[in-house]
Amino acid sequence: MATPPLNPPWPTSYGIPPQQQQRQYYPPPPPQYPPPQQWHTHQYASNQQHSMSAPQQPPPHYFPSNQTFVQPGTLAFQPPAQPSNWNEHLFYTNGKPTPIFEAMMREFFSRLDPQNTGCITPEAFSSFLDVCQYQTEFNIWKRCCKPQGMYAAEDIADAEFLWTLEGFEFDHKRVVRNPANKQMPYGGMPLLTLAGFTDYMAVDFAGDPDDHLPDLNAALRYYGVWPEKGPVPRYLLPPTCPPELTRRVEEASARCRKASTDKINAQLAKARIQGMAGRAAVTLTSNNIYRY
């Protein structure tokens, strides 16, 4: 009885017929994946055990070199992450800024205060929020910069921004922007100090880290602050808003509401007093005699 021929060595093409091997060099790959294994009868019996342990993968040249093609069962192509040299957290667990965050804010502040006055105007702060990609509804000064009656647009925006800084107790100074203009009651132009600027941005960034991480990186790129460090990674910010910061925002919001109510009541009282004074003046200059 003749001895059966020895099994030939496994080809690189993993047992695919030559006519199919020639096609597989050209994308796209055949619709059926993996391609059906085709074996000769005399090979199957002797190689069954080997094929059970061999990985059922096509040859390396089966797939096109285009990285947009994704091999079934593998992860989609991900571009390498941009390297980052940050290694210090920006906030403590209670939401307070760490020294690295304070140093970063000093860099931003120096760009907004090129003459080193120690304060920044509402316009400068509003432009910083624009760089951070804030929506207009969250940019208080920009949102409120519209004339109302006898008051200039800047004076309206100044007053709204001032009342927010007062409610949250962000450090600032108050000056008069246009002495010749009719002044807003309880208004004035607020000038943010470095401490107030740092505190304001710490509340925003730590209070909503997921939304504000892109804003922070946008500002770093725009102002060219520490480009060698790369983008700030997410884990350097709090995982969620710290409860201490949540309480602070709630308390500040309550102060803002109370101050608004007090201002309205004060204006109403002032109007009543002025009205009473007006009526008294009319009475004094009139010849009419009233009996009560």
Secondary structure, DSSP 8 states (H G I E B T S, - for coil): -----------TTTT--HHHHHHTTSSS--SSSS------HHHHHHHHHHHHHS-----GGGS-S-TT---TTS-------------S-SB-TTS-B-HHHHHHHHHHHHHH-TT--SEE-HHHHHHHHHHTT--GGG-HHHHH---BTTB-HHHHHHHHHHHHHHHHT--EEEE-S-TTS---TT--EEEEEHHHHHHHHHHHHHHSHHHHHHHHHHHHHHHT-SGGG-S--GGGS-SS--HHHHHHHHHHHHHHHHHHHHHHHHHHHHHHHHHHHHHHHHHHT-------
